[in-house]
Amino acid sequence: MSLKGKKALVTGASKGIGLAVAEKLLREGCEVAVSARTEGELKEQAERLARETGGRVLARTCDVGEARQVRRLMEFCRQELGGLQVLINNAGIGIFRPVQDLAVEDWDRTIATNLSGVFYCCHYALPLLKLSGGFIINISSLAGKNAFPGGAAYNASKFALTGFSEALMQEVRHDDVRVAYVMPGSVNTWFRGSTPSEEESWKLAAEDVAEVVVDTLKRDPRCLTSRIEMRPSKPPQ
């Protein structure tokens, strides 16, 4: 199925997976709104994407953990983008500490961004997506099925995102809205505060995730690949 002319929103799109997805969608002919919390970085990347792809890119700052900001973001998509057919919920954070050492504020922020933020985006986007049929893809993690020490907050947010995504998929499938979620393993990005490096080239690349996202969107509407797991082929032994 062609994506040409589809109107898409990608959250957390100033770097990493979100930026790679936005670029891939633009090269497929989509009109794309990108959002992130940091205005300067977001604007710079949006201008670069428009210049390099020749596509239509709109930028809007948004903290997805704030419901009011998300509501305004969806109104922006309605007015400035002209609608919405594709929602990519990518914005996320990771704070990794033992439960005893994890600040209450860090727990709240993790859940607000990784879980509540997805709910807010879906809640306010669905009226737009239902108008002409749409697709929601939530970027989750293999941490949504594999717990690990120090990951309690992150694990909790991603385990919950699995349940949320599967319930939503069943709720809206007869409204011509498809829902899927992608669970990457280790990705060579800035996510955990590190800089992508050649030493970690064994990891998935952000572009690998973007390719899977676009392939999922392009499948015939009769087929829904609702859960996709991704992992490096050859992690260190």
SULFEN-V805977 format. One record per backbone hydrogen bond with DSSP energy under -1.0 kcal/mol. NH is the residue of the N-H (numbers start at 0). CO is the residue of the C=O. E is the energy in kcal/mol with one decimal. If there is no record, write none. Layout:
BEGIN
nh->NH co->CO e->E
nh->NH co->CO e->E
END
This chain:
BEGIN
nh->4 co->28 e->-2.8
nh->5 co->2 e->-2.3
nh->7 co->30 e->-2.9
nh->8 co->85 e->-2.3
nh->9 co->32 e->-2.3
nh->10 co->87 e->-2.2
nh->12 co->34 e->-2.7
nh->18 co->14 e->-1.2
nh->19 co->15 e->-2.2
nh->20 co->16 e->-2.7
nh->21 co->17 e->-2.4
nh->22 co->18 e->-2.3
nh->23 co->19 e->-2.2
nh->24 co->20 e->-2.6
nh->25 co->21 e->-2.2
nh->26 co->22 e->-2.2
nh->28 co->25 e->-1.6
nh->29 co->24 e->-2.4
nh->30 co->5 e->-2.8
nh->31 co->55 e->-2.4
nh->32 co->7 e->-3.1
nh->33 co->57 e->-3.1
nh->34 co->9 e->-2.0
nh->41 co->37 e->-2.1
nh->42 co->38 e->-2.8
nh->43 co->39 e->-2.2
nh->44 co->40 e->-2.2
nh->45 co->41 e->-2.6
nh->46 co->42 e->-2.3
nh->47 co->43 e->-1.9
nh->48 co->44 e->-2.8
nh->49 co->45 e->-2.3
nh->50 co->46 e->-2.1
nh->51 co->47 e->-2.8
nh->52 co->48 e->-2.4
nh->53 co->49 e->-1.7
nh->57 co->31 e->-2.3
nh->59 co->33 e->-2.2
nh->61 co->35 e->-2.2
nh->65 co->62 e->-2.3
nh->69 co->65 e->-1.9
nh->70 co->66 e->-2.5
nh->71 co->67 e->-2.0
nh->72 co->68 e->-2.0
nh->73 co->69 e->-2.3
nh->74 co->70 e->-1.7
nh->75 co->71 e->-2.1
nh->76 co->72 e->-2.0
nh->77 co->73 e->-2.0
nh->78 co->74 e->-2.6
nh->79 co->75 e->-3.1
nh->81 co->76 e->-1.1
nh->82 co->76 e->-2.0
nh->84 co->6 e->-3.2
nh->85 co->6 e->-1.9
nh->86 co->134 e->-2.7
nh->87 co->8 e->-3.0
nh->88 co->136 e->-2.0
nh->89 co->87 e->-1.2
nh->100 co->97 e->-1.1
nh->101 co->97 e->-1.1
nh->106 co->102 e->-2.1
nh->107 co->103 e->-2.7
nh->108 co->104 e->-2.2
nh->109 co->105 e->-2.2
nh->110 co->106 e->-2.4
nh->111 co->107 e->-2.5
nh->112 co->108 e->-2.2
nh->113 co->109 e->-2.7
nh->114 co->110 e->-1.8
nh->115 co->110 e->-2.6
nh->116 co->111 e->-1.5
nh->118 co->114 e->-2.1
nh->119 co->115 e->-3.1
nh->120 co->116 e->-2.3
nh->121 co->117 e->-2.6
nh->122 co->118 e->-3.2
nh->123 co->119 e->-2.4
nh->124 co->120 e->-1.7
nh->125 co->121 e->-2.2
nh->127 co->124 e->-1.0
nh->128 co->124 e->-2.4
nh->129 co->125 e->-2.5
nh->133 co->175 e->-1.7
nh->134 co->84 e->-2.2
nh->135 co->177 e->-2.9
nh->136 co->86 e->-2.6
nh->137 co->179 e->-2.4
nh->138 co->88 e->-2.8
nh->139 co->181 e->-3.1
nh->141 co->183 e->-2.3
nh->143 co->140 e->-2.3
nh->144 co->141 e->-1.7
nh->145 co->141 e->-1.5
nh->150 co->147 e->-2.1
nh->154 co->150 e->-4.2
nh->155 co->151 e->-2.5
nh->156 co->152 e->-2.2
nh->157 co->153 e->-2.2
nh->158 co->154 e->-3.3
nh->159 co->155 e->-2.1
nh->160 co->156 e->-1.5
nh->161 co->157 e->-1.6
nh->162 co->158 e->-1.4
nh->163 co->159 e->-2.7
nh->164 co->160 e->-2.8
nh->165 co->161 e->-2.3
nh->166 co->162 e->-2.2
nh->167 co->163 e->-2.6
nh->168 co->164 e->-2.3
nh->169 co->165 e->-1.5
nh->170 co->166 e->-1.8
nh->171 co->167 e->-2.1
nh->174 co->171 e->-1.7
nh->176 co->171 e->-1.6
nh->177 co->133 e->-2.4
nh->179 co->135 e->-2.4
nh->180 co->225 e->-2.1
nh->181 co->137 e->-2.3
nh->182 co->227 e->-3.6
nh->187 co->203 e->-3.2
nh->188 co->186 e->-1.9
nh->192 co->189 e->-2.2
nh->200 co->197 e->-1.7
nh->202 co->199 e->-1.9
nh->203 co->185 e->-2.3
nh->207 co->204 e->-1.1
nh->208 co->204 e->-1.2
nh->209 co->205 e->-2.2
nh->210 co->206 e->-2.2
nh->211 co->207 e->-1.7
nh->212 co->208 e->-2.4
nh->213 co->209 e->-2.4
nh->214 co->210 e->-2.5
nh->215 co->211 e->-2.2
nh->216 co->212 e->-2.1
nh->217 co->213 e->-1.8
nh->222 co->219 e->-2.8
nh->225 co->223 e->-1.1
nh->227 co->180 e->-2.2
nh->229 co->182 e->-2.5
END
